[in-house]
Amino acid sequence: MTRLFRITAATLLFSVSSLGVAAENHTLRLAQTWGPNAPILGETTENMAEMAEEMSGGRLKIRIDSANKHKAPFGIFDMVRNGQYDMGHTASYYYKGTIPNAMYFTTTPFGLIAPEMYAWFYHGGGMELMQKVYEPYGLLSFPGGNTGNQMGGWFNKEINSVEDLKGLKMRTPGFAGEVMSELGVAVTNLPPGELYTALERGTIDAVEWVGPALDFPMGFHQIAKYYYSGWQEPGAEVQFLINEKSWNKLPKDLQAILRVAMRTAAYDMYIQTTHESGVAWDRMKEDYPEVTHKTFPPEVIEAMRDATDKLLAEAAEKDELAKEIIDSQFDYLKQVRQWTNISDKAYLNSIAGE
């Protein structure tokens, strides 16, 4: 199984040498959760497809259908599993109702930040565990881009206590949604295209999307004025899903090229999000000074952490594979966070007064 995810020098050499030999062209159809021209997320699939076509000398083409085309933004898992599409670009926690163990591969509250998450995937056994979850469905899953640490959301009112969360109508997906439900929030998971209207009409009181890079184009700052830092998605990873039958039809060199294209596009999404968030936040502060950045009070963070620990313990007790994934992430976090603390965190703390 490890060979499936390792990009070795020999594999790439084989890939390059094969380009002159062959032959058959392949076209894969990809369905994405995002709408047409979606910033960053949509650019990631386009970037991947362009790289795959260029590296293959035109032998591998990927045709992308956005949510407006297939009409099922949260149906990517089923469409790829059933062979309606060869590939998908989505987020695994959208499918927790069908495969609960998939959500840990997007993010876990209070868990791994983006560099730690990638390290876990590629060096800490994460890829193998992810394939263990998806294999029974005839699917392969690959990291598809990380948003970095996500913001906690846009709120119409300040959150000063746990009481302020009770009865609040909020869009927040995945495990974070379960945590918020534990604290009395009425949680919903709406498609991206419906979020602005729902917030504007009062269908929801708060919305958690991503961060400045993707929130600013959505216009949430025009409605809700309190912008909270996050706790729920310290490094949110989207995914490329591939139907295993479609994958097996590709020759080895095109499989290698597709792996490289997906991995590179995922990295590009992470650094593009970092750049665009810096640009968007600077502009937001300048043009919309009424927007107030907040952090949740310690009492609220503590309640969120307690609820997270409770739900993780319950999931691990009910499901052996869930326990294996949760334990793997926790053990890896315990090790790698020591380094993060004395490197990035210590650096930022040491210059905090500058």
N, C-alpha and C positions, 0 to 999 in steps of 0.2 A: 504493500500500500504506500509505503514511503516514496517509492519511485515515482508514483503518480504526481507528487508535488515537488520533487527535487529537480531543479534546473541545473544540470551539470554541464561542464565544458564539453564532454563527449556528446551529450544530447544536442547542444547547439551546433557542434561541428557537423554532426549528422544532418541537422536541419539545413545548414548552409550548403553542404555538398549535395543534398538531395534536390535542391532547387533546379539544378541543371538537368536532372534526369527526367523530369516527369511531365507532365501529363494532366491528370484529371483536375478539373476545377470544382470547388465546393462552395455552396452558398448556404449560410446558416441564417435562420430567422430569429431575431431577438425581440422579446416583449419587455418593456420597462414600465415600472410603476409611475414614472414621471410623465408629465405632459410634454408637448412639443416645445422645443427651444428652452427647456428647463435649464436655468443657469447651474453650472458646475455638475450636478447629477447627470443631466442630459449630455453635457459636454464630455463626460467620462466615457459613456458608451460610444460616442462618435470618435473620440480619441483612440479608444481601443480598436474599433473597427478599421480606422485608417491605418493604424500601425500594423494590424494583422494583414491587411491587403498589401501594404507596401513591402513588408518583410517576406511575404510569400510570393512576391512577383505577380500579384493579381490572382493567384490560385485559390485564395481564401477570401471570400466576400461575406460580410455580415450585414443583413438588412434589418433596420431597426424600426419597430412599430411602437409609438408612444401610446399613452393611455387613451388619448382621444380616438385612436384607431381601433384598438381592441376592446375598449370600454370596460376593462376590468383591472383597475390599478392594483387591487389587492388579490387578484386571481393569478398572479404570475406563477406561483408554485404549482397550481393545478394545470395550467396551460403547458408548462414545460414538462411536467410529469406525464401528462397524457399525450405528449408528442405534437400538440398543436403548434408549439414553437420549439426550436432547438435549444434556445438560450433565454435567460431572463436576467434583468438587472433590477434588484429590489432590496428589501431588508428582511432578514430572517425572522425578526420578532413580529412581523405582520402576520405570521402563520402559526402563532403560538397555540391557537385553538385547534389546529390540525396536528402539529408536531411541537408540543411544548418545549422539548429540549433544543429546538432550533434557536430560541430567543437568546440564549447565552452567547451565541456567536455574533450577535450585533453588539451587545454591551450588557454589563451588569451594574446596577447602582453601586456607587462607592468602590468600583472595581478598577480594572486596568485602564490607564490612559493610552492614547493611540500608539506611541512607540513600544510600550510594554505589551500591548495587544498583538502587534505585529511580531514581536519577539516570541510571544507565546504561540502564535499560529505556526511560525516557521522553524522555531527551535525548541519549543516547549511542549510539543505534542498536540497543539490545537487543531492542526489540519487533519490529523488522523482521527481525532474525536469527532470533528465536524463530518468527516466522511462516514463514520460509524452511524451517525444520525441520519444522513441522507441516503445511504446505500440501499436500505430497504425500499425506497421509493424510486429506485432507478435513476438517481440524480447524483451529480457531482456539484460541489459548492466550492467557490474560490473567493477570497477577499476581493471586494469590488470597489474599495475606496473608503477613506475614513474622514469624518467631519471634524475630528478632534473633539475637545471637550465642549459639549453642547450647553447652551444656556437653559436655565430652568423654566423660562417661559415669560409670556406677556400677560399681565394681570390688570384688571380694571380697578382693583383696590389693593392696598398694602396688606401683606401677610405678616402679622405681628405675633400670632400664636397659632397653635394647632386648631383652636376653635374657629379661626378664620377660614380654615380649609373645608370645614364641614358644610356640605350642601353645595359647594362650588362646582359648577359645570365646567369641565376642562378636557381638552383634547391632549392626551399624552399616551403613547402606545407602549407595548412591550411590558417588561417587568415593572417599570416605573408606574405604569397604569395600575397594576395590581397593588403596589405600595400605596399609591394615592387613594385607591378604593378602601384600603385598610384604615386610612385616616379620615374617611368620610366624604371624599371627593366623588362626585358623579362623573365617571370617566367615560369618554367616547373616543373612537378612533376614526376620524373623517379623512377622506382622500385629500391630498394637498390642494387640489383645485377648489375645494369647498371651504377651506379654513377662513379666509378673509371674510366671506359673506356670513359665515356662522358667527364670527366674533362681532361683526358689525351689527347684525340683527339681534344679538343677545342670546342666540341659541346656545352659545357657550360663553363663559365668563373669563376664561383664560385659555391660552393656546401655547403649547410647547412645540416648536418646529425644529430649528437647528441652532443658528447663531447669526450674527450680523450679516455674513456673506449671503445667506439665503433668506433671512428674515426681512431684510431691508427691501428687496424687490417685492416681497409679498405685501408690504404696506401695513404691517401690524402696528407700527409706531404711530400711525394716524388715528388709531382707535384706543389702544391700551397704552398707558403712560408708565407703568411700572415694569421694568425689565430685570428679571432676577437671574443671577448666576446659577449654575447648575450643580447637581449632585447625582442626577439620574443616568446620564450618559457620558461618562468620562472619556470615552473614545468610541464613538458609534461607527461600526463597520457595516457598509452595505455589501451586497454579494452579487457575484455572477453565478447563476445556476445553469447547469448544462445537462440536457438529457443524455444519459449514458449511452444509449443506442446511437445518438447523433455523434457523440464523442468517438465511439469505437469505429465509426465509418471513416473518420479522418485518418490519413496516413500519419506515421509517427512524427514526421517533420512538421506537419501542420498542427499537430497537437502541441509540439514544443513551441511553435510560433505563437499559438493562441495563449499558452501559459504565460509567455513573456509579455505579450500585449496586455493581458489582463493585469498582470502584476505591475507593469509600468504605469498603466492607466490608473490603477488604484493609488499608487504613490503620487502621481500627478494630481489626483483629486485632493489628497491630503494637503499638499503644499499650496495648491490653488485656493483651497478653503481658508488656509491660514492667511494668505495674502489678501484675499478678498474681504475677509472679516475685519482685518486691520483697516482697510480702505473704507469699508461701509460704516464701521463704528466711528471713525474720525468724521465722516460726513454727517452721520446721524447727530453727533454731539454738536456739530456746527450749525446744522440746518433745523434741528428739532430739539432745542435746549430744554423743552418741557419734559422730555423723556428722562426718567429717573432710574439710574442703575441701583439695584438693591441686592443684598444677599439675605438668604433666609436666616432668621434668628436661631441661635444655638438650640433653643427648645424644639423648634421645628425640625432642624437637621437631626437632632437626637431621636425624635419620633420616627423620622423617615428611616434612619439607620436601624432602629429597633424593628420596625416593620419589615425591612429588607432581610435582616437576619432571621426573623421568624419565618418568612415565606421561603427563603432558601433552605432552611432546615426542614420545613415541611416537604418541599419538593424532593430533597435528597432522601428523605425517609420513605417516600412513596415510590421512587423510581431509581433503580440501580444505576442506569446510565446517567441520569441527572446528577446523582451523587458523584459519579466519576468525573463529569465535566466540572461541577462546582468545586470539588476538591482539587482538581488540576489547576483551575484558575486561582483558587485561594492559595495553594502552595507556591505557584509561580509568582503571584503578587507578593507574598511574604518574602520571597528571595529577591526579586528584582527591585522592589520598592526601596530596599536599603540603599541601592545604588542611586535611584532617582532622588532620594532624600539628601544624599551627600553631594550630588552633582547639580541637577537642574534646580531643585527646590532650595538647596543651600545658596546657590548663586543668586536666585531671585530674592531670597530673604536678605542676603547680604547687601544688595543694592537698593532695597526697598525705599530708602530715604532719599534716593537721588532724583 
